[in-house]
Amino acid sequence: MRILSWNIHKGIGGRDRRYDLGRIIEVVESESPDIVCLQEVDRNVARSNHEDQSRAIPERLGLAESIYQFNHRVKSGGYGNLVASRWGFLEVHQISLRIRRRKNRGAQLVTITTPRGPLLVVNWHLGLLEQERRRQVELLFEHRGFRRRLSTPTIVIGDTNDWRNTFARGPLTRHGLRALTEPSRGFRSFPAARPLLSIDKAFACPRVSVDAVRIPRTPATREASDHLPLVVDFDL
């Protein structure tokens, strides 16, 4: 099975600043993922031609199930997180990770009915300050939807903004989730044109068997967004 995570930057190229959702779709299609976790997905915003990316992306990828989490308002629309899958959803929780008056961030907790059994996927986009991120991790672990599913195979994935790479030995690993994107120098994903930072990360519990983890570095991935995507091949 394959999961892909990507901060798509609203479909705006990181280098040419041109909006082209088709580039995002083509990159995702080329990887043939079973589960897609996206961040910064626009809905009804002028910069992205008022397109509803939360509907357009799953439809054009032919993925049967999807759930959108609206996080940050921009005039009449805004952006957020999206999980789409070729398999059905058993249970969904969408939680706010907002800390005080800072920008709203969120996490999606989606239990997916894969052919190998249920899988809990957490798709999130964390804050810019380290103290903020640590509290956001605590909010995830405190949520009943996460605690109840501790016996379920689990993958936590997304844009962590953890540019100092403190998560590799931090609260996630202390709760039994191993870092898949280590050592960090092998998983630099930002900025896409010339990656210097490893901020798009994945973690998994011992019930997930990981075959491969990679950052696709191609001309297409470097142009489509300001982040590079993250791909994990796994089994349960």
C-alpha positions in Angstrom: 0.0 0.0 0.0 1.1 3.6 -0.6 0.4 6.9 1.1 1.4 10.3 -0.2 1.5 13.5 1.8 2.0 16.9 0.3 1.7 20.6 1.2 0.4 21.7 -2.2 0.7 25.5 -1.5 -2.9 26.0 -2.9 -1.7 24.7 -6.3 0.7 27.7 -6.7 4.2 26.9 -8.0 6.9 27.7 -5.5 9.2 29.2 -8.2 7.0 30.6 -10.9 4.1 31.5 -8.6 1.7 30.3 -11.2 -1.6 28.6 -10.2 -2.0 25.3 -12.0 -3.8 22.5 -10.1 -3.2 20.2 -13.1 0.5 20.0 -12.1 -0.5 18.8 -8.6 -2.9 16.2 -10.1 -0.3 14.9 -12.5 2.4 14.5 -9.8 0.0 12.6 -7.5 -1.3 10.4 -10.3 2.3 9.5 -11.3 2.9 8.1 -7.8 -0.4 6.0 -7.8 -1.1 6.4 -4.1 -3.9 4.5 -2.3 -4.2 7.3 0.3 -3.5 11.0 -0.2 -3.0 13.5 2.6 -2.7 17.1 1.5 -2.2 20.4 3.3 -3.0 24.0 2.1 -5.9 22.9 -0.1 -7.9 26.0 -1.3 -11.6 26.4 -1.6 -13.3 29.5 -3.1 -10.2 31.8 -3.1 -9.4 34.3 -5.9 -5.7 33.2 -6.2 -6.9 29.7 -7.2 -9.7 30.9 -9.5 -12.3 30.2 -6.8 -11.9 26.5 -7.5 -13.0 24.0 -4.9 -9.9 21.9 -4.7 -11.3 19.8 -1.9 -13.7 18.3 -4.5 -11.7 18.7 -7.7 -8.7 16.7 -6.5 -10.4 13.5 -5.3 -12.7 13.5 -8.4 -9.8 13.9 -10.8 -7.8 11.3 -9.0 -10.7 8.9 -9.0 -10.5 8.3 -5.2 -13.8 7.1 -3.7 -13.6 8.7 -0.3 -12.5 12.1 0.9 -12.8 14.4 3.9 -11.9 18.1 4.0 -10.9 20.2 7.0 -11.3 23.9 6.6 -8.7 25.6 8.8 -7.9 29.2 7.7 -10.3 31.8 6.2 -9.2 34.0 3.3 -12.0 36.5 2.5 -14.9 34.4 1.1 -13.0 31.1 1.2 -9.9 29.6 2.7 -7.7 26.6 2.9 -7.2 23.4 5.0 -6.3 19.7 5.0 -7.7 16.9 2.8 -7.6 13.1 3.1 -8.7 11.1 0.1 -8.6 7.3 -0.3 -9.5 4.5 -2.7 -11.0 2.7 0.4 -13.8 3.7 2.7 -13.7 5.5 6.0 -14.7 3.7 9.2 -14.4 6.7 11.6 -13.4 10.4 11.2 -12.4 13.0 13.7 -11.3 16.5 12.8 -9.7 18.5 15.6 -8.5 22.1 15.9 -4.9 22.5 17.0 -5.2 26.2 17.4 -3.1 27.7 20.2 -4.4 31.0 21.6 -4.7 33.6 18.9 -2.3 32.0 16.4 -3.3 30.8 13.0 -5.7 27.9 13.2 -4.1 24.6 12.5 -5.8 21.2 12.3 -5.5 17.4 12.3 -7.6 14.9 10.6 -7.9 11.4 12.3 -9.3 9.0 9.7 -9.7 5.3 10.2 -9.5 3.7 6.7 -10.8 0.2 5.9 -7.8 -1.1 3.8 -7.8 -4.6 2.4 -5.3 -5.5 5.2 -7.5 -4.2 8.0 -8.2 -0.8 9.6 -5.6 1.9 9.5 -5.6 5.1 11.4 -4.2 8.0 9.4 -3.4 11.4 11.0 -3.0 14.2 8.5 -1.9 17.4 10.1 -0.3 20.8 9.5 1.5 22.3 12.5 2.5 25.8 13.6 5.7 27.8 13.1 6.8 28.0 16.7 8.4 25.0 18.5 6.4 25.6 21.7 3.3 25.8 19.6 4.1 22.5 17.9 4.7 20.7 21.1 1.3 21.7 22.5 -0.3 20.6 19.2 1.2 17.2 19.6 -0.2 17.1 23.2 -3.7 18.0 21.8 -3.5 15.1 19.4 -2.6 12.6 22.1 -5.3 13.9 24.4 -8.0 13.5 21.9 -10.4 10.6 22.5 -10.4 9.6 18.9 -6.7 9.0 19.0 -6.5 7.3 22.4 -9.3 4.9 21.5 -7.4 3.8 18.4 -4.1 3.1 20.0 -4.5 -0.6 19.2 -5.0 0.2 15.5 -2.1 0.4 13.1 -1.3 4.1 12.8 0.5 6.5 10.5 1.0 10.2 11.4 2.0 12.3 8.4 2.0 15.9 7.1 3.7 19.3 7.2 5.2 19.5 10.8 7.2 22.7 10.2 9.7 20.9 12.5 12.8 22.5 10.8 15.0 21.7 13.8 14.1 18.0 13.7 13.2 17.8 17.3 10.3 15.4 16.7 12.6 12.5 15.8 13.4 12.1 19.5 10.5 14.0 20.9 6.9 13.3 22.1 5.8 11.2 19.1 8.6 8.6 19.6 8.0 8.5 23.3 4.4 7.4 22.5 5.7 4.5 20.4 5.6 6.1 17.0 8.9 5.8 15.2 10.2 8.4 12.8 10.2 7.3 9.2 11.9 10.4 7.8 15.2 9.9 9.4 18.0 10.8 9.1 16.6 14.2 8.2 19.2 15.1 5.6 17.8 12.3 3.4 14.3 13.8 3.5 14.6 17.5 2.7 11.4 18.8 1.2 11.4 22.6 1.5 11.8 24.8 -0.5 11.0 22.5 -3.4 13.3 24.2 -5.9 16.3 23.7 -3.6 15.4 21.7 -0.6 17.2 22.6 2.6 14.8 21.6 5.4 13.1 18.4 6.3 9.7 19.5 7.6 7.3 17.1 5.9 7.5 14.0 8.1 6.0 10.6 8.8 5.7 8.4 11.9 4.3 4.9 12.3 3.5 2.5 15.1 5.1 -1.0 15.2 2.0 -2.5 13.6 2.9 -0.8 10.4 5.5 -2.5 8.3 7.4 0.1 6.2 8.9 -0.9 2.9 10.2 2.4 1.5 10.1 6.1 2.3 11.1 8.8 -0.2 10.9 12.4 -1.4 10.2 12.4 -5.1 12.6 14.9 -6.7 11.7 15.5 -10.3 11.3 18.6 -12.5 7.5 18.3 -12.0 7.6 18.1 -8.2 10.0 21.1 -8.0 7.7 23.3 -10.0 4.2 22.4 -8.8 4.4 23.6 -5.1 6.9 25.1 -2.7 7.1 21.7 -0.9 8.1 18.3 -2.3 5.8 15.4 -1.7 6.5 12.5 0.7 5.7 8.9 -0.2 5.5 5.9 2.1 5.1 2.3 1.0 3.9 0.1 3.8 1.9 -3.0 4.9 0.0 -3.9 8.1 
